[in-house]
Amino acid sequence: KLTLRGIFESAVENDIIPKNPAKSIKPVSNAPKKEKRAYSLEEARQFISFCKTHPDGLGPIIMIKAGLRRGELLALKWSDIDFKEMTIDVNKAVKKADTGYAIGEPKNEASKAAVPFDDELKELLLASRGIGFVFGKNGTFYDPDSWHKNVYKKLMLDYAEWCAENGKECRLLNPHELRHTCGSLVYKATRDIFITSKIMRHSDVQTTAKIYVHEDLETKREAILATFG
């Protein structure tokens, strides 16, 4: 397609045709889409139980319980957490910049929102309460690459070891899959695509539907039973 576009562009430049008919064509990948993984509620509870005993477990718990993206998590400051209202004000993210990483705007306007949290997370946050960045290092924010390499991967290896020692089944997810777990569990619990979209802070509900609404047999069975049962 790129070759075709270049041929037509050359024809336009040489006044052979008035415009490039291939200009709006976008390359389409034939590679199969990677399946989005998420913890079941039982798996999530097991993982959270482990994280509560780990020195770096708070971040992954927030990602599962509040659906924060990795960059949003690392930009989080203690001043963004309202313990009275029990909300996390998501208003910034650590993002790629010309020279490394910098604090910038979240992914989109819908990403800016107050995300509620439960009593369990409140207790964990209060126990770690401080000043500055919640997951900072040497007074500044952790960049995503360093955090993933030096913190997250180590935590997951520790989790695998803990599971082996305790005879538990174990799946190791990446940070985005922890966020995906949040949306998946919220949707399964509520079957409300609109509230799921609000909690995940997607730009539109269609994005949420594409990710979480699956036409699997169980979902269709529940719909029939709810209608006629």
C-alpha positions as CSV (number, residue, x, y, z in Angstrom):
1,K,0.0,0.0,0.0
2,L,2.9,2.4,0.7
3,T,4.3,1.7,-2.7
4,L,1.0,2.3,-4.4
5,R,0.6,5.5,-2.4
6,G,4.0,6.7,-3.6
7,I,3.2,6.0,-7.2
8,F,0.1,8.0,-7.1
9,E,1.8,10.8,-5.2
10,S,4.4,11.0,-8.0
11,A,1.6,11.1,-10.5
12,V,0.0,14.1,-8.6
13,E,3.4,15.9,-8.6
14,N,3.7,15.5,-12.3
15,D,0.2,16.7,-13.0
16,I,-0.9,13.4,-14.4
17,I,-3.8,13.0,-11.9
18,P,-5.5,15.7,-9.7
19,K,-5.2,13.9,-6.4
20,N,-3.9,10.8,-4.7
21,P,-6.7,8.2,-4.5
22,A,-4.5,6.0,-2.1
23,K,-3.7,8.8,0.3
24,S,-6.4,7.8,2.9
25,I,-5.6,4.0,2.7
26,K,-4.2,2.8,6.0
27,P,-2.1,-0.4,6.3
28,V,-4.0,-3.3,7.8
29,S,-2.2,-5.9,9.8
30,N,-3.1,-9.6,9.3
31,A,-1.4,-10.6,12.6
32,P,-3.9,-12.1,15.0
33,K,-4.9,-9.8,17.9
34,K,-3.3,-10.7,21.2
35,E,-6.0,-11.8,23.7
36,K,-6.4,-9.4,26.6
37,R,-5.9,-11.3,29.8
38,A,-7.4,-10.5,33.2
39,Y,-7.7,-12.1,36.6
40,S,-10.9,-13.7,37.7
41,L,-12.3,-12.4,41.0
42,E,-10.8,-15.3,42.8
43,E,-7.4,-14.8,41.2
44,A,-7.5,-11.0,41.9
45,R,-8.3,-11.6,45.5
46,Q,-5.3,-14.1,45.8
47,F,-3.0,-11.6,44.1
48,I,-4.2,-8.7,46.3
49,S,-3.7,-10.9,49.4
50,F,-0.1,-11.4,48.3
51,C,0.5,-7.8,47.4
52,K,-0.6,-6.7,50.9
53,T,2.4,-8.5,52.3
54,H,4.9,-7.1,49.7
55,P,6.7,-3.8,50.1
56,D,5.9,-2.9,46.5
57,G,2.4,-4.3,46.4
58,L,0.4,-1.1,46.8
59,G,0.8,0.0,43.1
60,P,-0.6,-3.2,41.6
61,I,-3.5,-3.1,44.1
62,I,-4.4,0.4,43.0
63,M,-4.3,-0.7,39.3
64,I,-6.7,-3.5,40.0
65,K,-9.0,-1.7,42.3
66,A,-9.1,1.7,40.6
67,G,-8.1,0.9,37.0
68,L,-5.2,3.4,36.8
69,R,-2.8,3.2,33.9
70,R,0.9,2.8,34.6
71,G,1.8,6.4,33.8
72,E,-1.1,7.7,35.9
73,L,0.0,5.5,38.8
74,L,3.5,6.8,38.7
75,A,2.4,10.4,38.5
76,L,0.1,10.1,41.5
77,K,0.8,12.4,44.4
78,W,-0.5,12.1,47.9
79,S,-2.3,15.4,47.4
80,D,-4.4,13.7,44.7
81,I,-5.9,11.3,47.2
82,D,-9.0,12.5,49.1
83,F,-9.4,10.2,52.1
84,K,-12.7,11.9,53.1
85,E,-14.4,11.4,49.8
86,M,-12.4,8.2,49.2
87,T,-11.4,9.2,45.6
88,I,-8.2,9.4,43.6
89,D,-8.0,12.5,41.4
90,V,-6.4,11.3,38.1
91,N,-5.1,14.5,36.5
92,K,-1.7,13.7,35.1
93,A,0.6,11.0,33.8
94,V,4.2,10.2,33.3
95,K,4.8,10.2,29.6
96,K,7.6,9.9,27.0
97,A,9.2,13.3,26.3
98,D,12.0,14.5,24.0
99,T,14.5,13.8,26.7
100,G,13.3,10.8,28.7
101,Y,10.1,11.1,30.7
102,A,8.0,14.0,32.0
103,I,4.8,14.7,33.8
104,G,2.1,15.5,31.3
105,E,-1.6,15.3,30.5
106,P,-3.4,11.9,30.9
107,K,-4.3,9.9,27.7
108,N,-7.4,12.0,26.9
109,E,-9.8,14.4,28.5
110,A,-12.0,11.6,29.7
111,S,-9.1,10.2,31.6
112,K,-9.2,13.2,34.0
113,A,-11.6,12.1,36.7
114,A,-12.0,11.3,40.4
115,V,-11.9,7.5,40.8
116,P,-13.5,6.1,44.0
117,F,-11.9,3.4,46.1
118,D,-13.1,1.0,48.8
119,D,-12.3,0.6,52.5
120,E,-9.6,-2.0,52.0
121,L,-7.6,0.3,49.7
122,K,-8.2,3.2,52.0
123,E,-6.6,1.3,54.9
124,L,-3.6,0.4,52.7
125,L,-3.2,4.0,51.5
126,L,-3.4,5.4,55.1
127,A,-0.8,3.0,56.2
128,S,1.6,4.3,53.5
129,R,0.6,7.9,53.6
130,G,3.3,10.4,53.0
131,I,4.1,13.5,50.9
132,G,5.1,14.0,47.3
133,F,4.8,11.2,44.8
134,V,3.1,8.1,46.1
135,F,5.6,5.9,44.2
136,G,8.4,8.4,43.8
137,K,12.1,7.7,44.0
138,N,14.7,10.2,45.4
139,G,12.0,12.9,45.6
140,T,10.8,12.6,42.0
141,F,8.6,10.3,39.9
142,Y,9.6,6.8,38.8
143,D,9.8,6.5,35.0
144,P,7.7,3.6,33.6
145,D,10.7,1.7,32.2
146,S,12.7,1.7,35.5
147,W,9.6,0.9,37.5
148,H,8.7,-2.0,35.3
149,K,12.2,-3.4,35.3
150,N,13.2,-2.8,38.9
151,V,9.9,-3.0,40.8
152,Y,7.1,-4.7,38.9
153,K,9.0,-7.6,37.4
154,K,10.6,-8.3,40.8
155,L,7.2,-8.3,42.5
156,M,5.8,-10.7,39.9
157,L,8.8,-13.1,40.4
158,D,8.1,-12.9,44.1
159,Y,4.5,-13.7,43.5
160,A,5.4,-16.7,41.3
161,E,7.6,-18.0,44.1
162,W,4.9,-17.4,46.7
163,C,2.4,-19.3,44.7
164,A,4.8,-22.2,44.3
165,E,5.6,-22.3,48.0
166,N,1.9,-22.3,48.9
167,G,0.6,-24.6,46.2
168,K,-1.4,-21.9,44.4
169,E,-2.1,-21.6,40.7
170,C,-0.4,-18.5,39.3
171,R,-0.7,-16.3,36.3
172,L,1.6,-13.3,35.8
173,L,0.0,-10.3,34.1
174,N,1.5,-7.1,32.8
175,P,0.6,-3.7,34.3
176,H,-2.0,-3.0,31.6
177,E,-3.7,-6.3,32.3
178,L,-4.1,-5.4,35.9
179,R,-6.0,-2.3,34.7
180,H,-7.9,-4.5,32.3
181,T,-8.8,-6.8,35.3
182,C,-10.5,-3.8,37.0
183,G,-12.7,-3.2,34.0
184,S,-13.5,-6.8,33.5
185,L,-14.5,-7.4,37.1
186,V,-16.6,-4.2,37.2
187,Y,-18.5,-5.2,34.0
188,K,-19.0,-8.8,35.2
189,A,-20.4,-7.6,38.5
190,T,-22.7,-4.9,37.1
191,R,-23.3,-5.7,33.4
192,D,-23.4,-1.9,33.1
193,I,-21.3,-0.8,30.2
194,F,-21.8,2.9,30.9
195,I,-20.6,2.8,34.5
196,T,-17.7,0.5,33.4
197,S,-16.8,3.1,30.8
198,K,-16.8,5.9,33.4
199,I,-14.6,3.9,35.9
200,M,-12.2,3.0,33.1
201,R,-12.3,6.6,31.9
202,H,-12.6,5.7,28.2
203,S,-13.2,8.5,25.7
204,D,-16.4,6.9,24.6
205,V,-18.6,3.9,25.5
206,Q,-18.0,2.2,22.2
207,T,-14.3,1.7,23.2
208,T,-15.5,0.0,26.4
209,A,-18.0,-2.2,24.6
210,K,-15.3,-3.4,22.2
211,I,-13.1,-4.4,25.1
212,Y,-15.5,-5.9,27.6
213,V,-18.8,-6.9,25.9
214,H,-18.2,-10.4,24.5
215,E,-20.9,-12.4,22.8
216,D,-20.0,-15.5,24.7
217,L,-22.5,-18.3,25.4
218,E,-22.7,-17.5,29.1
219,T,-23.5,-13.8,28.5
220,K,-26.2,-14.7,26.0
221,R,-27.6,-17.4,28.4
222,E,-27.9,-14.8,31.2
223,A,-29.7,-12.4,28.9
224,I,-32.3,-15.0,28.0
225,L,-32.8,-16.1,31.6
226,A,-33.1,-12.5,32.7
227,T,-35.8,-11.9,30.0
228,F,-37.8,-15.1,30.2
229,G,-36.6,-16.9,33.4
